[in-house]
Amino acid sequence: MGLLDFMRPPAYRDPVVGVLVRRGRYWRGTMRLGSTSGVPLLLAGPRTAPEESRLALARELGDRYAALRSAIERALFEHYEPYADAAEPDLPRLRRSEQVWGHVAPVRVQIEPLSGLETVEIAYRTDWDTEHTVGARFQGWVLTELNGSVV
């Protein structure tokens, strides 16, 4: 036990999301997305406990993910197309949008308010853009953007 452990908030246990531990600005845990388990989960919120609205979104995401995949798939394929047009020799050759799933992996789920609206962002690593993660952002379970950020 460390000298300042009394200042550390206890872990938060949610019956669906699991154990969350506060570090930095986020409550951190892991979740399952489709067939991928152990995806890091970050919920913005105060030190006292995670925000209930963000916990609810995290709980719901597991069930909604299958339905969200078609919108994510189309957006990822559109993101891929300019890379394919560059004809880089090491890039995967995808002809149909459903082929993206063999070339992407979820690396993080982050839930926080953006522009005043609760936002769920699922970040992916892709085989065609290795310098960035690509984030599918949802507000009200509608895909609002696919953005790229430096790894």
Secondary structure, 3 states (H helix, E strand, C coil): CCCCHHHCCCCEEECCCEEEEEECCEEEEEEEECCEEEEEEEEECCCCCCCHHHHHHHHHHHHHHHHHHHHHHHHHHHHHHHHHHCCCCCCCCCCCHHHHHHHEEEEEEEEEEECCEEEEEEEEEECCCCCEEEEEEEECCEEEEEEEEEC
